[in-house]
Amino acid sequence: MPMEERKGRGRPRKNPEQLARWTPPEGWSRLVAWISPAEKKALKRVAVEAEVAVADLVRALAGGLASGAISHEELIGHVRKGMQVMEKIPTLFERDGDFRVIDRPRVECAWVFDGEGAPTEKLDGTNVRLTVRAGRLVRVEKRRNPSKRQKEQGIKDGWYVDTAESAAEDRWVLAAARNTDVTSWPDGEHSCEALGPRIQGNPLRLDDHRCVPFNLEAPVYQGVPRDYAGLRDFLAELESRFVPGALAEGIVFHHPDGRRAKIKRKDFPVFA
């Protein structure tokens, strides 16, 4: 059938020049979350099988929880499994059914308990890499971690990819990089944590965006205990070096060969 003879689908809008709009009921709110391409593909696959849009899939889950059709216990186990998959730096200890750490060191973190690695403050931001030449920022990269399929293929370590001016998800990383004074930094590539009001919920309540280089500014703590009870008590009172008066989120141990391991204050049951 020729294009001009085809009938339009549905009822035509009163004003074809204007986009159709939907006004949510009073009291409704919008939920926005950044997800990886692999996570988006997985959601779409489930949505297609359920014959609904991704937005309706999320609403159906929320509706099921609100109505009691889906129990909290039924869902929380799957959420915790997903959190373990997303973990980029291993936590020092194993976790219990409530996702709190227990006094059982993880095998892959044995080097920490052997006294190896330097402990620094854990900063909850986005891992980036800045390349500096003659005191000028020449490249900004963000970390990409292997997908579940890539991990199954033996790819365990993450890598860095270039940010893009046109990518909305890179906006605040680039803002942090440009707001960082690199004039005194030595030439080379510097792994950093990008922090600020629009990054990872801004737990330190910073007023601006910036990057903290692990090799230059991340302070190494002295006398950090390396046992369950000692770390629990140490983190209960550890003050942030970046925001005096605020509690540090946790500790990251850095091994000279690049391995890292972490522990957060809220990982322990007493801080739940």
TORDO-206963 format. One record per residue (C-alpha): residue number from 1; chain; z, y, x. Coordinates in nm, 2 decimals. Each point is the difference from the previous one (the first is absolute). Layout:
! residues N
- NUM:A:Z:Y:X
...
END
This chain:
! residues 272
- 1:A:0.00:0.00:0.00
- 2:A:-0.10:0.34:0.14
- 3:A:0.30:0.21:0.12
- 4:A:-0.06:0.27:-0.26
- 5:A:0.01:-0.25:-0.29
- 6:A:0.33:-0.16:0.10
- 7:A:0.30:0.08:-0.22
- 8:A:0.31:0.14:0.16
- 9:A:0.32:-0.20:0.00
- 10:A:0.28:0.11:-0.22
- 11:A:0.05:0.34:-0.17
- 12:A:-0.15:0.29:0.19
- 13:A:0.23:0.27:0.12
- 14:A:0.00:0.33:-0.19
- 15:A:-0.08:0.18:0.32
- 16:A:-0.20:-0.23:0.24
- 17:A:0.04:0.25:0.28
- 18:A:0.38:-0.05:0.01
- 19:A:0.17:-0.32:0.14
- 20:A:0.19:-0.21:-0.25
- 21:A:0.38:0.05:0.03
- 22:A:0.30:-0.20:-0.11
- 23:A:0.33:0.16:-0.06
- 24:A:0.30:-0.23:0.07
- 25:A:0.28:-0.02:-0.26
- 26:A:0.30:0.23:0.06
- 27:A:0.24:-0.13:0.26
- 28:A:-0.26:-0.22:0.18
- 29:A:-0.03:0.04:0.38
- 30:A:-0.27:-0.09:0.25
- 31:A:0.07:-0.25:0.29
- 32:A:-0.20:0.04:0.32
- 33:A:0.01:-0.25:0.29
- 34:A:-0.21:-0.04:0.31
- 35:A:-0.13:-0.35:0.05
- 36:A:-0.22:-0.17:0.26
- 37:A:-0.36:-0.11:-0.07
- 38:A:0.12:-0.37:0.00
- 39:A:0.28:0.08:-0.25
- 40:A:-0.24:0.19:-0.22
- 41:A:-0.25:-0.29:0.00
- 42:A:0.28:-0.25:-0.09
- 43:A:0.11:0.22:-0.29
- 44:A:-0.36:0.04:-0.12
- 45:A:-0.05:-0.38:0.01
- 46:A:0.31:-0.06:-0.22
- 47:A:-0.11:0.28:-0.24
- 48:A:-0.35:-0.15:-0.03
- 49:A:0.15:-0.34:-0.08
- 50:A:0.23:0.16:-0.26
- 51:A:-0.29:0.21:-0.13
- 52:A:0.18:0.33:0.03
- 53:A:-0.02:0.31:0.22
- 54:A:0.23:0.01:0.31
- 55:A:0.20:0.29:-0.17
- 56:A:0.05:-0.22:-0.31
- 57:A:0.11:-0.29:0.23
- 58:A:0.28:0.22:0.15
- 59:A:0.09:0.13:-0.35
- 60:A:0.02:-0.36:-0.13
- 61:A:0.24:-0.10:0.27
- 62:A:0.22:0.31:-0.06
- 63:A:-0.02:-0.07:-0.38
- 64:A:0.10:-0.36:0.05
- 65:A:0.30:0.10:0.21
- 66:A:0.10:0.27:-0.25
- 67:A:-0.02:-0.24:-0.30
- 68:A:0.16:-0.29:0.17
- 69:A:-0.31:-0.22:-0.02
- 70:A:0.01:-0.02:0.38
- 71:A:0.34:-0.05:0.16
- 72:A:0.13:0.19:0.30
- 73:A:0.08:-0.32:0.17
- 74:A:-0.35:-0.14:-0.07
- 75:A:-0.16:0.30:0.17
- 76:A:0.23:0.09:0.29
- 77:A:-0.07:-0.32:0.20
- 78:A:-0.37:0.08:0.01
- 79:A:0.07:0.36:0.10
- 80:A:0.21:-0.11:0.29
- 81:A:-0.27:-0.24:0.12
- 82:A:-0.24:0.29:-0.01
- 83:A:0.24:0.22:0.20
- 84:A:0.03:-0.26:0.27
- 85:A:-0.38:-0.01:0.03
- 86:A:-0.02:0.38:0.03
- 87:A:0.27:0.01:0.27
- 88:A:-0.17:0.14:0.31
- 89:A:0.29:-0.02:0.24
- 90:A:0.23:-0.31:-0.03
- 91:A:0.36:0.05:-0.11
- 92:A:0.26:-0.13:0.24
- 93:A:0.17:-0.24:-0.24
- 94:A:-0.11:-0.24:-0.28
- 95:A:0.05:0.11:-0.36
- 96:A:0.18:-0.15:-0.30
- 97:A:-0.11:-0.03:-0.36
- 98:A:0.09:0.36:-0.06
- 99:A:-0.22:0.11:0.29
- 100:A:0.30:0.10:0.21
- 101:A:0.04:-0.11:0.36
- 102:A:0.23:-0.28:0.09
- 103:A:0.16:-0.09:0.34
- 104:A:-0.29:-0.21:0.11
- 105:A:-0.23:0.15:0.27
- 106:A:-0.38:-0.05:-0.05
- 107:A:-0.16:-0.21:0.27
- 108:A:-0.27:0.25:0.08
- 109:A:0.27:0.27:0.07
- 110:A:0.20:-0.21:0.26
- 111:A:-0.10:0.24:0.28
- 112:A:0.22:0.27:-0.17
- 113:A:0.31:-0.23:0.01
- 114:A:-0.08:-0.08:0.36
- 115:A:0.06:0.37:0.08
- 116:A:-0.37:0.09:0.04
- 117:A:-0.17:0.31:-0.15
- 118:A:0.11:0.37:-0.05
- 119:A:0.16:0.10:-0.33
- 120:A:-0.13:0.32:-0.16
- 121:A:0.05:0.16:-0.34
- 122:A:-0.22:-0.15:-0.28
- 123:A:-0.21:0.27:-0.16
- 124:A:-0.15:-0.08:-0.34
- 125:A:-0.34:0.15:0.02
- 126:A:-0.36:-0.12:0.09
- 127:A:-0.09:-0.14:0.34
- 128:A:-0.28:0.20:0.16
- 129:A:-0.15:0.04:0.35
- 130:A:-0.08:0.34:0.15
- 131:A:-0.24:0.04:0.29
- 132:A:0.07:0.31:0.22
- 133:A:-0.22:0.15:0.27
- 134:A:0.11:0.31:0.20
- 135:A:0.26:0.09:-0.26
- 136:A:-0.24:-0.03:-0.29
- 137:A:-0.01:-0.24:-0.29
- 138:A:-0.34:-0.18:0.01
- 139:A:0.05:-0.30:-0.22
- 140:A:0.22:-0.12:-0.29
- 141:A:0.02:-0.36:-0.09
- 142:A:0.20:-0.19:-0.26
- 143:A:0.13:-0.36:0.02
- 144:A:-0.16:-0.28:-0.19
- 145:A:0.17:-0.33:-0.05
- 146:A:-0.18:-0.33:-0.05
- 147:A:-0.05:-0.13:-0.35
- 148:A:0.15:-0.32:-0.12
- 149:A:-0.33:-0.18:0.05
- 150:A:-0.02:0.14:0.36
- 151:A:0.35:-0.12:0.07
- 152:A:-0.10:-0.34:-0.11
- 153:A:-0.29:0.02:0.24
- 154:A:0.24:0.07:0.29
- 155:A:-0.02:0.38:0.01
- 156:A:0.36:0.11:0.03
- 157:A:0.00:0.34:0.16
- 158:A:-0.11:0.32:-0.16
- 159:A:-0.24:0.25:0.15
- 160:A:-0.09:0.37:-0.03
- 161:A:-0.29:0.15:-0.19
- 162:A:-0.13:0.36:-0.01
- 163:A:0.12:0.23:-0.27
- 164:A:-0.26:0.20:-0.20
- 165:A:0.00:0.36:-0.12
- 166:A:-0.16:-0.11:-0.33
- 167:A:0.26:-0.27:-0.07
- 168:A:0.27:0.11:-0.24
- 169:A:0.24:-0.27:0.13
- 170:A:-0.02:0.16:0.35
- 171:A:0.08:0.36:-0.11
- 172:A:0.37:0.00:0.09
- 173:A:-0.04:-0.20:0.31
- 174:A:-0.25:0.25:0.13
- 175:A:0.23:0.28:-0.11
- 176:A:0.29:-0.15:0.20
- 177:A:-0.22:-0.04:0.31
- 178:A:-0.12:0.36:-0.01
- 179:A:0.35:0.12:-0.05
- 180:A:0.12:-0.18:0.32
- 181:A:0.01:0.20:0.32
- 182:A:-0.17:-0.23:0.26
- 183:A:-0.06:0.27:0.27
- 184:A:0.26:-0.16:0.23
- 185:A:-0.10:-0.36:-0.07
- 186:A:-0.16:-0.19:0.29
- 187:A:-0.36:-0.12:-0.05
- 188:A:-0.04:-0.32:-0.18
- 189:A:0.07:-0.19:-0.32
- 190:A:0.34:0.05:-0.16
- 191:A:0.13:-0.22:-0.29
- 192:A:0.20:0.21:-0.24
- 193:A:0.16:0.00:-0.34
- 194:A:-0.14:0.26:-0.24
- 195:A:0.27:0.15:-0.21
- 196:A:0.03:0.27:-0.27
- 197:A:0.04:0.10:-0.36
- 198:A:-0.31:-0.19:-0.12
- 199:A:0.05:-0.32:0.21
- 200:A:0.19:-0.31:-0.11
- 201:A:0.24:0.20:-0.23
- 202:A:0.13:0.21:0.29
- 203:A:0.34:-0.17:0.02
- 204:A:0.12:0.25:0.27
- 205:A:-0.09:0.29:-0.23
- 206:A:-0.21:0.18:0.26
- 207:A:-0.15:0.34:-0.09
- 208:A:-0.33:-0.05:0.18
- 209:A:-0.23:-0.27:0.13
- 210:A:0.01:-0.12:0.37
- 211:A:-0.05:-0.29:0.23
- 212:A:0.27:-0.15:0.22
- 213:A:-0.14:-0.18:0.31
- 214:A:0.19:-0.32:0.08
- 215:A:-0.05:0.04:0.37
- 216:A:0.11:0.37:0.03
- 217:A:0.24:0.11:-0.27
- 218:A:0.15:-0.31:-0.17
- 219:A:0.35:0.00:0.15
- 220:A:0.14:-0.33:0.13
- 221:A:0.35:-0.08:-0.12
- 222:A:0.26:-0.13:0.25
- 223:A:0.26:-0.27:-0.08
- 224:A:-0.18:-0.13:-0.31
- 225:A:0.16:-0.34:-0.10
- 226:A:-0.23:-0.30:-0.04
- 227:A:0.19:-0.21:-0.25
- 228:A:0.01:0.00:-0.38
- 229:A:0.35:0.15:-0.05
- 230:A:-0.05:0.25:0.29
- 231:A:-0.33:0.13:-0.13
- 232:A:0.13:0.02:-0.36
- 233:A:0.30:0.22:0.11
- 234:A:-0.21:0.20:0.25
- 235:A:-0.26:0.10:-0.26
- 236:A:0.26:0.09:-0.26
- 237:A:0.07:0.32:0.20
- 238:A:-0.31:0.05:0.21
- 239:A:-0.12:0.36:-0.03
- 240:A:-0.37:0.09:0.03
- 241:A:-0.10:0.17:0.32
- 242:A:-0.27:0.18:-0.19
- 243:A:0.20:0.13:-0.29
- 244:A:0.37:0.06:0.09
- 245:A:0.23:-0.08:-0.29
- 246:A:-0.23:-0.26:-0.14
- 247:A:0.05:-0.37:0.05
- 248:A:-0.27:-0.18:0.20
- 249:A:-0.20:-0.26:-0.19
- 250:A:0.03:-0.26:0.26
- 251:A:-0.08:-0.12:0.35
- 252:A:-0.33:-0.13:0.16
- 253:A:0.02:-0.20:0.32
- 254:A:-0.31:0.05:0.23
- 255:A:-0.09:-0.27:0.25
- 256:A:-0.19:0.11:0.31
- 257:A:-0.28:-0.24:-0.10
- 258:A:-0.05:0.18:-0.33
- 259:A:0.20:-0.23:-0.24
- 260:A:0.23:0.17:-0.24
- 261:A:0.29:-0.10:-0.23
- 262:A:0.19:0.20:-0.26
- 263:A:0.32:0.02:-0.20
- 264:A:0.08:0.25:-0.27
- 265:A:0.33:0.12:-0.13
- 266:A:-0.08:-0.10:-0.36
- 267:A:-0.10:-0.36:0.11
- 268:A:0.37:-0.09:0.01
- 269:A:0.18:-0.10:-0.32
- 270:A:0.27:0.25:0.04
- 271:A:-0.25:0.28:-0.03
- 272:A:-0.19:-0.13:-0.30
END
